[in-house]
């Protein structure tokens, strides 16, 4: 069953349109509630915008579906936590533009509606689109009487007590031109530094951290205890108005200037423009300064400046005809690279990490990004060819860089703006000595290709503390043994603890016994308590019989990822059999070597890695100690007769009936091979709401696409 969204709207039947419209409307409404009411968005802006655009396109083709549609609604109904306030003038939303061409079309529409010629100038204002929480402030005779959130656009929540605690919101307005009634609207937000401070305090208290400044600002303003709001440094930009019978100026620009006179903070980047070219140029300028603003913006808002023209243009559905938001690309952002640090991984790889000035990319605050390897920093690929324009093409500390983030993939530095490079920026010298243990760090020569490896590795091996710690972190990670309560910080603590040291995996499973015999009990150490220690020991005990594939993956054998670990677990059935094969396969002429080579998906690199691992006496001793504590369990048999047996399946988007891990496990039980990306070899894509690039890749390669319901229909779930 193909998901309706892969069909062009023009090809939909009435029945298909109704079904897809219902699904999209439910997804949009759920997203609105999560974002506006719960302050906990469940999808990024790009996915949400794609859903709404598709919904509007279907309604345009099938007008009967538009009646009472969520496409005409704004936000979500006010929650029951606060009293409600009805807006005298609705707080509407804005239509979005994602390209320069869409901005040009917006300007042309304004000209056509007003009967103006294209060469007849119309002035617009252009200002940053603040990524915060919309707030309406009502003043009567100059005094603040109430403050309300946007809510559903018609009715919001009364947060007056909390709003009064925000220093940038005047309690009274000053000036001779203040109207008797003035509803001033704007955005409540948090600066990056203040956001980092709030999350630091959350961590100190053992409380959940906020995902981004917008969530933190919304959660802070919508507190039942106003003292919590007062403790958080919320800020406010004024840029719009609701009810105001006596306007202080005839233009958008003039009214915002009046706001500043009355005591409000207005955005200094607001500018008047009289052409599409001027609007785009200011958009580019604001985008280039995004990294240095100190607060989150997600685009630039254009508004017709003359208020009499705004009145003539009026509104359509939920948005004004006279304004539009030109959004930034959802997963790209510009910021400053403040430092380059080297991390040593479990295989000894020296990985360069960019420490960035905080920036929000795709709804997540990013402070670190990968720089891949030393060649990438220099500006060259593995073949020695340039990957970056400019002279020189390298990346340096102090550079203004573009950061790219896609889904859950680690953010990366994608480009550098050489025009903004500081005069004193120096080329980065990649270390040839391991920063963790002082051993030489070298680039190995591939014996087959004769080429130098792209990665520089520490030669310290077992004497390198960074490798030991990273191997332990990998062993307890989510896709390995997944020991609850034993994360990166705990591993670092135990590795350095003189009383209960954990130097190798076996030590994890002797912790409880050693704690029982130790005078310096773990429960008395900082960061622990009797209850947390009991939970930790129970979680460790629960992992004494791990699935074989997770155990193999957790050992951190080079080139053995999740897929190869599962292939080996399926083929050999027990760790004893795999271990024996790995030892015997050191002989190139052995039958065990031939058997390993014949496993579909296991290449010569994996075979070499296995024989090297099992042939190392230190590893054999480590395994003996570990296997005295744990007993890996064979995987359950797969259903070879299932309709997806042998097929390559990819899951994307939001799943409602199962988690992503459950979906993956289910597919593998049915004999399918689950991949993380779509290629021409992919047989099936299961796409939930919010599917993005993988859906496009599937359509490009002609891969069959079904939704979650279609998956259960297919496998009989």
C-alpha positions as CSV (number, residue, x, y, z in Angstrom):
1,X,0.0,0.0,0.0
2,X,1.6,3.3,-1.1
3,X,1.4,6.3,1.2
4,X,-0.9,9.0,-0.5
5,X,1.7,11.7,0.0
6,X,3.9,10.2,-2.8
7,X,1.2,11.0,-5.3
8,X,0.9,14.5,-6.9
9,X,-2.2,16.3,-5.6
10,X,-3.6,16.6,-9.1
11,X,-3.7,12.7,-9.3
12,X,-5.5,12.1,-6.0
13,X,-9.0,10.8,-6.2
14,X,-11.6,12.3,-3.8
15,X,-11.4,9.3,-1.5
16,X,-7.6,9.5,-1.4
17,X,-7.7,13.2,-0.8
18,X,-10.1,12.8,2.1
19,X,-8.0,10.1,3.7
20,X,-4.8,12.0,3.4
21,X,-6.4,15.3,4.4
22,X,-7.6,13.6,7.6
23,X,-4.2,12.2,8.4
24,X,-2.4,15.5,7.7
25,X,-4.9,17.5,9.7
26,X,-4.5,15.2,12.7
27,X,-0.7,15.5,12.5
28,X,-0.8,19.3,12.2
29,X,-3.2,19.6,15.1
30,X,-1.1,17.3,17.3
31,X,2.0,19.3,16.4
32,X,0.3,22.6,17.2
33,X,-0.7,21.3,20.7
34,X,2.8,20.0,21.3
35,X,4.4,23.3,20.3
36,X,2.0,26.0,21.5
37,X,0.3,24.4,24.5
38,X,2.8,21.9,25.9
39,X,6.1,23.7,25.0
40,X,7.5,20.4,23.8
41,X,7.6,20.3,19.9
42,X,7.7,16.8,18.5
43,X,9.0,17.8,15.0
44,X,11.2,20.5,13.6
45,X,10.0,23.5,11.6
46,X,10.8,22.0,8.2
47,X,8.7,18.8,8.8
48,X,5.8,20.9,10.2
49,X,5.9,23.3,7.3
50,X,5.9,20.4,4.8
51,X,2.8,18.9,6.4
52,X,1.0,22.2,6.3
53,X,1.9,23.0,2.7
54,X,0.7,19.6,1.6
55,X,-2.6,20.2,3.6
56,X,-3.2,23.6,1.9
57,X,-2.4,22.1,-1.5
58,X,-5.0,19.4,-1.1
59,X,-7.6,21.9,0.1
60,X,-6.9,24.1,-2.9
61,X,-7.6,21.1,-5.2
62,X,-10.6,19.9,-3.1
63,X,-12.2,23.0,-1.6
64,X,-14.9,21.1,0.2
65,X,-12.2,19.8,2.6
66,X,-11.4,23.3,3.8
67,X,-14.5,23.8,6.0
68,X,-13.3,24.1,9.6
69,X,-9.9,22.8,8.7
70,X,-6.9,23.2,11.0
71,X,-5.2,25.1,8.1
72,X,-7.2,28.2,9.0
73,X,-6.4,27.9,12.7
74,X,-3.5,29.4,14.6
75,X,-1.6,27.7,17.4
76,X,-3.6,25.6,19.9
77,X,-6.3,26.2,22.5
78,X,-5.1,27.6,25.8
79,X,-4.3,24.9,28.4
80,X,-6.4,24.7,31.5
81,X,-3.5,25.9,33.8
82,X,-4.3,29.6,33.4
83,X,-7.3,31.8,33.1
84,X,-8.2,32.7,29.5
85,X,-8.2,36.0,27.8
86,X,-9.9,36.7,24.5
87,X,-7.9,38.8,22.1
88,X,-9.8,41.9,21.0
89,X,-7.9,41.6,17.7
90,X,-6.9,38.1,16.7
91,X,-3.2,37.1,16.9
92,X,-2.7,35.6,13.5
93,X,0.2,33.7,12.0
94,X,2.3,34.4,8.9
95,X,2.7,32.5,5.7
96,X,6.2,31.3,5.0
97,X,8.6,31.7,2.1
98,X,11.6,29.4,1.7
99,X,13.2,30.7,-1.4
100,X,14.1,34.0,-3.0
101,X,11.6,33.2,-5.8
102,X,8.8,32.9,-3.2
103,X,9.7,36.3,-1.8
104,X,9.5,37.8,-5.3
105,X,6.1,36.2,-5.8
106,X,4.9,37.7,-2.5
107,X,5.9,41.2,-3.7
108,X,4.3,40.7,-7.1
109,X,1.0,39.5,-5.4
110,X,1.0,42.7,-3.3
111,X,1.5,44.8,-6.4
112,X,-1.3,43.0,-8.3
113,X,-3.7,43.2,-5.4
114,X,-3.2,47.0,-5.1
115,X,-3.2,47.5,-8.8
116,X,0.4,48.8,-8.8
117,X,2.8,48.4,-11.6
118,X,5.9,46.3,-10.9
119,X,8.2,49.3,-11.2
120,X,6.1,51.4,-8.8
121,X,7.9,51.1,-5.5
122,X,6.2,49.8,-2.4
123,X,8.1,50.1,0.9
124,X,8.4,47.1,3.2
125,X,10.0,46.6,6.6
126,X,12.4,43.7,7.1
127,X,13.2,42.4,10.6
128,X,14.6,39.2,12.3
129,X,12.0,36.6,13.1
130,X,12.6,35.9,16.8
131,X,12.2,32.2,17.8
132,X,10.4,32.7,21.1
133,X,6.9,32.8,22.5
134,X,4.4,35.4,21.2
135,X,2.9,37.7,23.9
136,X,0.2,40.4,23.8
137,X,0.4,43.2,26.4
138,X,-2.6,45.4,27.1
139,X,-2.1,48.9,28.5
140,X,-4.9,51.2,29.6
141,X,-4.1,54.8,30.3
142,X,-0.4,53.8,30.1
143,X,-0.6,51.0,32.7
144,X,-0.2,47.3,32.1
145,X,-3.5,45.6,32.8
146,X,-2.9,42.1,31.4
147,X,-0.6,39.9,29.3
148,X,-1.8,36.9,27.2
149,X,-0.1,34.2,25.1
150,X,-1.2,33.6,21.5
151,X,-3.1,30.5,22.3
152,X,-5.2,29.6,19.3
153,X,-5.1,33.2,18.0
154,X,-8.6,34.0,19.4
155,X,-8.0,33.2,23.0
156,X,-4.8,32.9,25.0
157,X,-3.6,32.3,28.6
158,X,-3.5,35.0,31.2
159,X,0.2,35.2,32.2
160,X,0.0,38.8,33.6
161,X,1.7,38.0,36.9
162,X,4.6,36.3,35.2
163,X,5.0,38.9,32.5
164,X,5.3,41.6,35.2
165,X,8.6,39.9,36.3
166,X,10.3,40.5,32.9
167,X,12.5,43.6,33.1
168,X,12.1,44.5,29.4
169,X,8.3,44.7,29.7
170,X,7.4,48.2,31.0
171,X,4.8,48.4,33.8
172,X,3.8,51.8,32.5
173,X,4.3,53.5,29.1
174,X,6.0,56.9,28.9
175,X,5.3,59.6,26.3
176,X,2.7,62.1,25.1
177,X,1.5,60.0,22.2
178,X,0.6,56.9,24.3
179,X,-3.0,55.9,23.3
180,X,-5.7,55.3,26.0
181,X,-5.7,51.6,24.9
182,X,-2.6,50.1,23.5
183,X,-2.1,46.4,22.9
184,X,1.6,45.9,22.2
185,X,2.7,42.5,20.9
186,X,6.1,40.9,20.5
187,X,8.2,37.9,21.4
188,X,9.5,36.6,24.8
189,X,12.8,34.9,24.4
190,X,16.0,33.8,26.1
191,X,19.6,34.7,25.0
192,X,22.1,31.9,24.4
193,X,24.2,32.7,27.4
194,X,21.2,32.8,29.7
195,X,19.8,29.6,28.2
196,X,23.2,27.8,29.0
197,X,23.0,29.1,32.5
198,X,19.5,27.8,33.1
199,X,20.4,24.3,31.8
200,X,23.5,24.3,34.0
201,X,21.3,24.9,37.0
202,X,18.9,22.2,35.8
203,X,21.8,19.8,35.7
204,X,23.0,20.8,39.2
205,X,19.5,20.0,40.5
206,X,19.2,16.8,38.6
207,X,16.3,18.1,36.6
208,X,15.7,17.6,32.8
209,X,17.4,20.1,30.5
210,X,15.6,22.2,28.0
211,X,16.1,21.3,24.3
212,X,16.4,24.9,23.1
213,X,15.9,28.5,24.2
214,X,12.4,28.7,22.7
215,X,11.2,25.8,24.9
216,X,12.9,27.2,27.9
217,X,11.4,30.7,27.4
218,X,7.9,29.2,26.9
219,X,8.2,27.0,29.9
220,X,9.5,29.8,32.0
221,X,6.7,32.2,31.1
222,X,4.0,29.6,31.6
223,X,4.9,28.8,35.3
224,X,2.2,28.6,37.9
225,X,4.8,29.9,40.4
226,X,5.8,33.4,39.2
227,X,8.9,33.3,41.3
228,X,10.3,30.7,38.9
229,X,9.6,33.0,36.0
230,X,11.3,35.9,37.9
231,X,14.4,33.8,38.4
232,X,14.9,33.3,34.7
233,X,16.3,36.2,32.6
234,X,13.5,36.4,30.0
235,X,13.6,39.2,27.4
236,X,11.1,40.9,25.1
237,X,11.2,42.5,21.6
238,X,8.1,44.6,20.6
239,X,7.2,44.6,16.9
240,X,3.4,44.5,16.5
241,X,0.1,45.6,18.0
242,X,-3.5,44.5,18.6
243,X,-6.2,46.9,19.7
244,X,-5.0,50.5,19.4
245,X,-7.7,53.0,18.4
246,X,-5.2,55.9,18.1
247,X,-2.1,54.9,16.2
248,X,1.0,57.0,16.8
249,X,2.2,56.8,13.1
250,X,0.8,55.9,9.7
251,X,3.5,53.3,9.0
252,X,4.8,50.0,10.4
253,X,8.2,51.7,10.9
254,X,6.7,54.7,12.7
255,X,4.7,52.6,15.1
256,X,7.7,50.5,16.0
257,X,9.7,53.7,16.6
258,X,6.9,54.8,19.0
259,X,7.3,51.5,20.9
260,X,10.9,52.4,21.5
261,X,9.9,55.9,22.8
262,X,7.3,54.3,25.1
263,X,10.0,52.1,26.8
264,X,10.1,48.9,24.8
265,X,13.1,47.2,23.3
266,X,12.8,47.0,19.5
267,X,15.1,45.1,17.1
268,X,18.0,47.3,15.8
269,X,18.2,45.1,12.6
270,X,14.8,46.3,11.4
271,X,15.1,48.1,8.0
272,X,12.9,49.7,5.3
273,X,13.3,48.3,1.8
274,X,11.7,49.3,-1.5
275,X,12.6,46.3,-3.8
276,X,12.8,42.6,-3.8
277,X,16.6,42.9,-4.2
278,X,16.8,45.1,-1.1
279,X,14.7,42.6,0.9
280,X,16.9,39.7,-0.1
281,X,20.1,41.6,0.6
282,X,18.9,42.4,4.1
283,X,17.9,38.8,4.6
284,X,21.4,37.8,3.6
285,X,22.9,40.3,6.0
286,X,20.8,39.1,8.9
287,X,21.6,35.5,8.1
288,X,25.4,36.3,8.1
289,X,25.0,38.0,11.5
290,X,22.9,35.2,13.0
291,X,25.8,33.6,14.8
292,X,26.7,36.8,16.7
293,X,23.2,38.0,17.8
294,X,23.2,36.0,21.0
295,X,19.6,34.9,20.5
296,X,17.7,32.6,18.2
297,X,16.1,33.7,15.0
298,X,14.6,31.4,12.3
299,X,14.1,33.9,9.4
300,X,13.2,37.4,8.4
301,X,9.7,39.0,8.4
302,X,8.7,41.3,5.6
303,X,5.7,43.7,6.1
304,X,4.2,46.3,3.9
305,X,5.2,49.5,5.6
306,X,2.2,51.8,4.9
307,X,-0.7,51.0,7.2
308,X,-3.3,52.2,4.8
309,X,-2.0,49.6,2.3
310,X,-2.1,46.9,5.0
311,X,-5.7,47.7,5.6
312,X,-6.5,47.4,1.8
313,X,-4.6,44.1,1.5
314,X,-6.4,42.6,4.6
315,X,-6.2,38.9,5.5
316,X,-6.6,35.5,3.9
317,X,-7.4,32.6,6.2
318,X,-5.0,32.7,9.1
319,X,-2.5,35.1,7.7
320,X,-2.2,38.7,6.5
321,X,-1.7,39.4,2.8
322,X,0.7,42.2,3.6
323,X,3.4,40.1,5.5
324,X,5.4,37.0,5.0
325,X,8.2,35.1,6.9
326,X,11.3,34.3,4.8
327,X,12.6,31.2,6.7
328,X,16.2,30.1,7.0
329,X,17.1,26.6,5.8
330,X,16.0,24.4,8.7
331,X,19.2,22.4,9.1
332,X,21.8,25.1,8.3
333,X,23.1,27.8,10.6
334,X,26.1,30.1,10.7
335,X,28.2,30.6,13.8
336,X,31.8,31.1,14.9
337,X,34.4,28.3,15.5
338,X,35.9,29.2,18.9
339,X,38.2,26.2,19.3
340,X,39.3,22.9,17.9
341,X,39.7,20.0,20.4
342,X,41.0,16.5,19.8
343,X,39.0,13.5,21.2
344,X,40.6,10.1,21.4
345,X,38.2,7.3,20.5
346,X,38.1,3.7,21.6
347,X,40.1,2.6,18.6
348,X,42.7,5.3,19.2
349,X,41.4,7.6,16.4
350,X,42.1,11.2,17.0
351,X,38.9,13.0,16.1
352,X,38.9,16.8,15.7
353,X,35.8,18.5,17.3
354,X,34.7,22.1,16.6
355,X,33.7,24.0,19.7
356,X,31.1,26.5,18.4
357,X,29.4,29.6,19.6
358,X,26.0,28.2,20.5
359,X,23.5,28.2,17.6
360,X,20.2,26.5,17.1
361,X,20.1,24.2,14.1
362,X,16.8,22.3,13.2
363,X,15.4,23.0,16.7
364,X,18.5,21.9,18.7
365,X,21.1,24.0,20.3
366,X,24.5,23.0,18.8
367,X,27.8,23.8,20.5
368,X,30.0,21.1,19.0
369,X,30.4,19.7,15.4
370,X,32.6,17.2,13.7
371,X,35.5,18.3,11.6
372,X,36.0,14.7,10.3
373,X,39.8,14.5,10.1
374,X,43.0,16.6,9.5
375,X,42.6,16.5,5.7
376,X,39.1,18.0,6.0
377,X,40.5,20.8,8.2
378,X,43.1,21.5,5.5
379,X,40.4,21.6,2.8
380,X,41.2,18.3,0.9
381,X,39.5,14.9,0.5
382,X,41.1,11.5,0.8
383,X,42.3,11.8,-2.9
384,X,44.1,15.1,-2.2
385,X,41.5,17.1,-4.2
386,X,40.1,20.4,-2.9
387,X,36.7,20.2,-1.2
388,X,36.3,23.9,-0.5
389,X,36.6,27.1,-2.5
390,X,38.8,29.9,-1.5
391,X,42.5,30.5,-0.9
392,X,43.6,29.0,1.4
393,X,40.7,26.4,1.7
394,X,41.4,25.4,5.3
395,X,39.4,25.9,8.5
396,X,40.8,27.9,11.4
397,X,39.8,28.9,14.9
398,X,37.9,32.2,14.7
399,X,36.4,31.4,11.3
400,X,32.7,32.0,10.6
401,X,31.4,28.6,9.6
402,X,28.2,27.0,8.3
403,X,27.0,24.1,10.4
404,X,24.8,21.4,9.0
405,X,22.6,19.0,10.9
406,X,20.4,16.3,9.4
407,X,18.0,14.4,11.7
408,X,20.0,12.7,14.5
409,X,23.3,12.8,12.6
410,X,26.1,14.6,14.4
411,X,26.3,18.2,13.2
412,X,29.3,19.0,10.9
413,X,31.1,22.1,9.8
414,X,30.0,22.2,6.1
415,X,31.6,25.5,4.9
416,X,33.7,28.5,5.9
417,X,33.3,32.1,5.1
418,X,36.8,33.3,4.2
419,X,35.7,36.9,3.9
420,X,35.1,37.0,7.7
421,X,38.4,35.3,8.7
422,X,40.2,37.2,11.4
423,X,43.5,38.7,10.3
424,X,45.4,36.8,13.1
425,X,43.8,33.4,12.4
426,X,46.5,30.7,12.0
427,X,46.4,27.4,10.2
428,X,45.6,24.5,12.6
429,X,48.4,22.1,13.3
430,X,47.1,18.6,13.8
431,X,48.8,16.9,16.7
432,X,51.2,13.9,16.1
433,X,51.2,13.1,19.8
434,X,48.2,11.6,21.6
435,X,46.8,14.3,24.0
436,X,45.7,11.5,26.4
437,X,48.8,9.4,26.9
438,X,51.7,11.1,25.0
439,X,52.2,8.2,22.6
440,X,52.9,8.8,18.9
441,X,49.8,9.3,16.7
442,X,50.3,8.0,13.2
443,X,48.4,7.5,9.9
444,X,48.5,3.8,9.0
445,X,49.2,2.7,5.4
446,X,46.5,0.5,3.9
447,X,48.3,-2.7,2.8
448,X,45.9,-3.2,-0.1
449,X,45.8,0.3,-1.6
450,X,49.1,1.5,-0.4
451,X,47.4,4.8,0.6
452,X,47.7,6.6,3.9
453,X,44.6,6.2,6.2
454,X,42.5,9.4,6.6
455,X,42.5,9.0,10.4
456,X,45.5,9.5,12.7
457,X,45.5,7.0,15.6
458,X,47.2,6.8,19.0
459,X,49.7,3.9,19.1
460,X,49.4,3.6,22.9
461,X,46.8,0.9,22.9
462,X,45.9,-0.5,26.3
463,X,48.1,2.1,28.1
464,X,46.0,5.0,26.7
465,X,43.4,6.0,29.3
466,X,41.2,7.7,26.7
467,X,40.9,4.5,24.7
468,X,40.1,2.5,27.8
469,X,37.4,5.0,28.9
470,X,35.8,5.2,25.4
471,X,35.8,1.4,25.1
472,X,33.9,1.2,28.4
473,X,31.4,3.9,27.3
474,X,30.8,1.9,24.1
475,X,30.3,-1.4,26.1
476,X,27.5,0.1,28.1
477,X,26.0,2.3,25.3
478,X,22.4,2.0,24.2
479,X,23.1,-0.3,21.2
480,X,25.4,-2.5,23.2
481,X,24.6,-3.7,26.8
482,X,22.5,-0.6,27.5
483,X,23.0,-0.5,31.2
484,X,20.6,2.1,32.7
485,X,22.2,4.6,35.0
486,X,25.7,3.9,33.7
487,X,26.3,6.7,31.2
488,X,29.4,8.6,30.1
489,X,29.8,10.6,33.3
490,X,29.4,7.5,35.5
491,X,32.0,5.6,33.5
492,X,34.5,8.4,33.8
493,X,33.8,8.5,37.6
494,X,34.4,4.8,38.1
495,X,37.4,4.6,35.8
496,X,39.2,7.2,38.0
497,X,37.7,6.1,41.4
498,X,40.4,4.7,43.7
499,X,37.9,2.7,45.8
500,X,35.8,1.0,43.1
501,X,37.8,1.3,39.9
502,X,36.3,0.1,36.6
503,X,39.2,-0.5,34.2
504,X,37.6,-3.2,32.0
505,X,34.1,-4.5,31.3
506,X,34.3,-7.4,33.8
507,X,34.8,-4.8,36.6
508,X,31.3,-3.5,36.0
509,X,29.8,-6.8,37.1
510,X,31.9,-7.0,40.3
511,X,30.9,-3.5,41.5
512,X,28.1,-4.6,43.8
513,X,30.3,-7.3,45.5
514,X,33.3,-4.9,45.8
515,X,31.0,-2.2,47.2
516,X,29.7,-4.7,49.8
517,X,33.2,-5.3,51.0
518,X,34.4,-1.7,50.8
519,X,34.4,0.6,53.8
520,X,34.0,3.6,51.5
521,X,30.5,2.8,50.2
522,X,29.3,4.1,46.9
523,X,26.1,5.4,48.4
524,X,28.2,7.9,50.5
525,X,30.0,9.4,47.5
526,X,28.9,12.7,45.9
527,X,26.3,12.2,43.2
528,X,25.1,8.9,44.6
529,X,22.5,7.8,47.2
530,X,21.2,4.5,48.6
531,X,18.3,4.4,46.1
532,X,20.4,5.4,43.0
533,X,23.0,2.8,43.9
534,X,20.4,0.1,44.3
535,X,18.9,0.9,40.9
536,X,22.4,0.9,39.3
537,X,23.3,-2.5,40.8
538,X,19.9,-3.9,39.7
539,X,20.4,-2.5,36.2
540,X,23.9,-4.1,36.0
541,X,22.5,-7.4,37.2
542,X,19.8,-7.3,34.6
543,X,22.5,-7.3,31.8
544,X,24.3,-10.5,32.8
545,X,22.6,-12.3,29.9
546,X,22.8,-9.9,27.0
547,X,21.7,-10.8,23.5
548,X,24.7,-12.2,21.6
549,X,24.7,-9.5,18.9
550,X,24.8,-6.7,21.5
551,X,27.6,-8.4,23.4
552,X,29.7,-8.7,20.2
553,X,29.0,-5.1,19.3
554,X,29.9,-4.0,22.8
555,X,33.3,-5.4,22.6
556,X,34.3,-2.6,20.3
557,X,36.1,-4.7,17.8
558,X,37.3,-2.4,15.0
559,X,35.1,-2.6,11.9
560,X,32.4,-4.6,13.8
561,X,29.3,-2.4,13.8
562,X,25.7,-3.4,14.7
563,X,25.0,-5.0,11.3
564,X,28.1,-7.1,11.3
565,X,27.6,-8.1,14.9
566,X,24.1,-9.3,14.1
567,X,25.4,-11.2,11.0
568,X,28.0,-13.0,13.1
569,X,25.6,-13.7,15.9
570,X,23.1,-15.2,13.5
571,X,25.8,-17.3,11.7
572,X,27.6,-18.7,14.7
573,X,24.8,-18.9,17.3
574,X,27.1,-18.7,20.3
575,X,30.1,-16.6,21.4
576,X,32.2,-19.7,22.0
577,X,31.7,-20.7,18.3
578,X,32.6,-17.2,17.1
579,X,35.7,-17.1,19.3
580,X,36.9,-20.4,18.1
581,X,36.4,-19.4,14.5
582,X,38.2,-16.1,15.0
583,X,41.2,-17.9,16.5
584,X,41.4,-20.5,13.8
585,X,40.8,-18.1,11.0
586,X,44.2,-16.6,11.6
587,X,45.4,-19.3,9.2
588,X,44.5,-18.1,5.7
589,X,44.2,-21.7,4.5
590,X,41.8,-22.8,7.3
591,X,38.2,-23.9,6.7
592,X,37.2,-21.4,9.4
593,X,38.7,-18.6,7.4
594,X,36.9,-19.7,4.3
595,X,33.6,-19.9,6.3
596,X,34.1,-16.4,7.6
597,X,34.8,-15.1,4.1
598,X,31.7,-16.7,2.8
599,X,29.2,-14.9,5.2
600,X,27.2,-12.5,3.1
601,X,28.0,-8.9,4.2
602,X,31.3,-9.8,6.0
603,X,34.2,-8.7,4.0
604,X,38.0,-9.2,4.3
605,X,38.4,-6.1,6.5
606,X,36.1,-7.5,9.1
607,X,37.8,-10.9,8.9
608,X,41.2,-9.3,9.6
609,X,39.7,-7.3,12.5
610,X,38.3,-10.5,14.1
611,X,41.5,-12.5,13.8
612,X,43.5,-9.6,15.1
613,X,41.2,-9.2,18.1
614,X,41.0,-12.8,19.1
615,X,44.7,-13.3,18.4
616,X,45.7,-10.7,21.0
617,X,46.6,-12.4,24.3
618,X,45.5,-9.3,26.3
619,X,42.0,-9.5,24.7
620,X,41.8,-13.3,25.4
621,X,42.5,-12.7,29.1
622,X,39.9,-9.8,29.2
623,X,37.3,-12.0,27.6
624,X,37.9,-14.8,30.1
625,X,37.3,-12.4,33.0
626,X,34.2,-11.0,31.3
627,X,32.7,-14.3,30.4
628,X,33.0,-15.4,34.0
629,X,30.5,-12.6,34.8
630,X,28.1,-12.7,31.8
631,X,26.5,-15.3,29.5
632,X,25.6,-14.0,26.0
633,X,22.3,-15.4,24.7
634,X,21.6,-16.6,21.2
635,X,19.3,-14.6,19.0
636,X,15.7,-15.8,18.5
637,X,15.1,-17.6,15.2
638,X,13.9,-15.4,12.3
639,X,10.8,-16.0,10.3
640,X,12.4,-16.9,6.9
641,X,9.0,-17.3,5.3
642,X,7.8,-13.8,6.1
643,X,7.0,-11.3,3.2
644,X,10.0,-9.2,4.2
645,X,12.5,-11.9,4.7
646,X,15.8,-11.0,2.9
647,X,14.6,-7.5,2.0
648,X,16.4,-4.3,3.0
649,X,14.0,-2.1,5.0
650,X,14.4,1.6,6.1
651,X,12.2,3.3,8.7
652,X,11.8,7.1,8.7
653,X,9.5,9.8,10.2
654,X,7.4,9.5,13.4
655,X,6.0,6.0,14.2
656,X,2.9,5.8,16.4
657,X,2.3,2.2,17.2
658,X,6.0,1.3,18.0
659,X,9.3,2.9,18.7
660,X,12.1,3.0,16.2
661,X,14.0,0.3,18.1
662,X,10.8,-1.9,18.3
663,X,10.3,-1.5,14.6
664,X,13.9,-2.4,13.9
665,X,13.7,-5.5,16.1
666,X,10.4,-6.6,14.6
667,X,11.8,-6.3,11.0
668,X,14.9,-8.3,11.9
669,X,12.8,-11.0,13.6
670,X,10.9,-11.3,10.3
671,X,14.2,-11.8,8.4
672,X,14.6,-8.3,7.0
673,X,17.8,-6.3,7.0
674,X,17.3,-2.9,8.5
675,X,19.4,-0.1,7.0
676,X,19.8,3.5,8.2
677,X,19.8,5.1,4.7
678,X,18.0,4.7,1.4
679,X,19.9,3.5,-1.7
680,X,19.1,1.8,-5.0
681,X,19.4,-1.6,-3.1
682,X,16.6,-0.7,-0.6
683,X,13.5,-2.7,-1.0
684,X,11.0,-0.9,1.2
685,X,10.7,2.5,3.0
686,X,8.3,2.7,6.0
687,X,7.5,6.4,6.3
688,X,5.7,8.0,9.2
689,X,4.6,11.7,9.5
690,X,7.5,14.1,9.1
691,X,9.5,11.9,6.7
692,X,12.0,14.1,4.9
693,X,15.1,13.3,2.9
694,X,14.8,9.6,3.0
695,X,11.4,9.8,1.4
696,X,12.8,11.9,-1.4
697,X,15.6,9.4,-1.8
698,X,13.1,6.5,-2.0
699,X,11.1,8.3,-4.7
700,X,14.4,9.0,-6.6
701,X,15.4,5.3,-6.5
702,X,11.9,4.0,-7.2
703,X,11.8,2.3,-3.8
704,X,8.4,1.1,-2.6
705,X,7.0,3.4,0.2
706,X,4.4,2.4,2.7
707,X,3.1,4.0,5.9
708,X,3.1,2.4,9.4
709,X,-0.4,0.9,8.8
710,X,0.8,-0.5,5.5
711,X,3.7,-2.2,7.3
712,X,1.4,-4.0,9.7
713,X,-0.9,-5.0,6.9
714,X,2.1,-6.4,5.0
715,X,3.6,-8.4,7.9
716,X,0.3,-9.3,9.5
717,X,0.7,-7.4,12.7
